[in-house]
Amino acid sequence: MEPVTNAPTDPMTTVPPAVADAPSTDPLLVAERLCTRYGDTCALEDASLRVCRGEIWALVGPNGCGKSTLLRALAGVGAGTVTGSVRYTAVPRSPTHANLARARAFVPQRPEVSSAFTARDVVALGRYAVGTDPAAIDRALADVGLAARAHRAFHELSGGERQRVALARAFAQLDAGGVLLLDEPFGGVDPAEVARIAVSLRARAERGAVVLSLHEPGLARAIATHAMVLRGGRVLAQGCARDTLQAATLSEAYGHPMREIAVGADAVAWIVPALSIDRDPPSAPRR
Amino acid sequence: MNAASHSRRGFALLAAGLVLAALLRVSVGPVATEEGTALSLARPSADVLSLRATSVASAAAVGAALGLAGLALQILLRNPLASPFVLGVSSGAGFGVSVVLALAYATALPAAAFGGELGGAVAGALLTLALVAWIGRARDAADPTTLVLAGVIVGAMFSAGSMLMEQLVPFGLRGDLLSWMAGRLPEIPTKGLFGALLALLASGGALLVARARALDVAALSDEEAATSGVRLGRLRVELFLIGGILSAAAVAYAGPIGFVGLVGPHMARRLVGPHHARLVPAAALAGASLLVAADAARQCIDVGTGRLPVGVVTALVGGPAFLWILRRRPWSQ
């Protein structure tokens, strides 16, 4: 087992440290005993989550562990049979589509746009239920670093840029705060933009909260206040990001040894998979 | 804004096209001479003028209905190849009409007893649309051509069904059915049907315009559109009904006329852009211009036995347009 560094989890100097210890008394989203079944297959079992104002929850785990399924269930667009309860506290007991659109926004793993819209047009779609607001659209575009490319056609943008447009659409929708549900928001996004967007996420989380799935446990530990580790549709661990995203838990989740390393002069904790390519032949037992 | 002036120019072009086509249609036509009929640009008599004006009105209404139906189906099925004709919805509506007519003949009751031509067309169109959408959904929905394939097969089945019905009616009525099946724009409008077509066109168009912003959002993935606050289920039902019923009304009135419902919306997108507040009226205008132009064009083509059915003209022009859209993968609009 690698030594655990207790340095502040702050790999990007611009990102303020996560404040997981601050008492949170303002739940925005309460999900209880969520299960999703696709026929006989159980994709998610008994996941409960309480997301408070200011929190960023990272969902971490191997491919197919139920991260996307959980996010879709939280967004209310789950396929299959979803049981359990999801409640947004800002929304009345019998919510309308418009009420819900003010309380939460969702960005899927592969955003789609099947019209010849510009990036700005797409971001403006986020204001459908919450009222037109050009300033909110500009802020959202600036937050994902696309202000200069706002009038490009969506289809002319790269994969990472499209992902950022979709993110900006959700930002514009929840300009006044709410829960951002983001499925792999950094897919195809370059590291500099990830660092920039992480700062925006922090700022936006102060007005609401964020639940996002990530493939990079180190990044999750750096930007999230809380984390949930999933494996095979079950919750392996959840809680404060620093305590939950430990090498031992992650090794169990991924079924592969994970190590914690200290990066840079600040000794920022980063978590990486153990690689044995150079030293050991492929048949060597895993350390 | 640049986009606004672009779309203003687009509307101006569409309107100019419609006016030009209408003028052409009104001024050109066969005139009886001593040797038979000949094309003439001579000022027609008031009677002839009124017939031609009616024909323009018919073509404009049918074209607009097809343009809106095609647009609704393209949005509903997220498929740039969707249109009443390509999906077999027109054939389904035609089958519905021939069943009603055959039943009316067999029982010696009026067609209205079986729902009338419009009732038969609507039933046939909605049945076909449901069937094709269901097949397209069961198969790989991501591939637009699957849906088209399903439409072609279902359409062929219903066309065969219509031919079967034609065999069941007497020869006189059969000829009438056959000419209707090739697409025919009445110069003397069957009053009830034309009124119904106009009423459905107006209400369908108004509903689509009212839903313009939701239709814009529907360009996103279903999950994004639903979480943005769009009532997707309701919107889909509306698109299904508008697409099916407007196709049916056009078919009941003028027979299955192909490709206007496909090319109209694409032309409109090119000219006024992707925003539905502008795209909906533009698709209606484009459909109307196309069909009036096709009707005017066929007046100028004399094939000895008479004029070509308007459906033949639209297929001759629309077929290559369909292939061009098919070639432009991946779908950029």
Interface residues (C-beta under 8 A of the other chain):
Chain A: R72 A75 G76 V77 H97 A98 L100 A101 R104 A105 F106 V107 P108 R110 P111 E112 V113 S114 S115 A116 F117 D121 V122 L125 G126 Y128 A129 V130 H155 A166 R169 Q173 L181
Chain B: R78 R213 A214 D216 V217 A219 L220 S221 D222 E223 E224 A226 T227 S228 G229 V230 R231 R269 G273 P274 H275 W331 S332 Q333
